[in-house]
């Protein structure tokens, strides 16, 4: 972890820099998002012979960035994830902070409420390293979204469903 410390510090500073940039003209509450996720997490067994899995939860906050690309929304999210035990014994769960950039592309040609999303970030917890994900979402109302995603982390694969409250 010490060798990755500069990278970790840079990713931790990213949300602060974004908020500081947007504080000058005034913090805009309508750019804020809060969300929660339920996940199914799979880890390749270190002993061979298959995978182990566990359910998990995540909470997060996001802030929309300025963007001049039509039908594309970019946000920075920071959150905390926690899994159940993968097996009996100590150190059998994965938990920790993460930060990610998320890009949403509206898909009005299919449905005006449908969007595709991609994420790139850094997990700062037990499964530390780069995370990469893709998925789709649907605007249930102007203030509430539902998302389904696949996220690949260093040691685990995550299948998650999220609700996002847009302010």
Helices and strands as residue ranges (DSSP letters): G 2-4, H 5-24, G 29-31, E 32-44, E 51-64, E 72-83, E 95-106, E 114-123, E 129-141, E 144-152, E 156-166
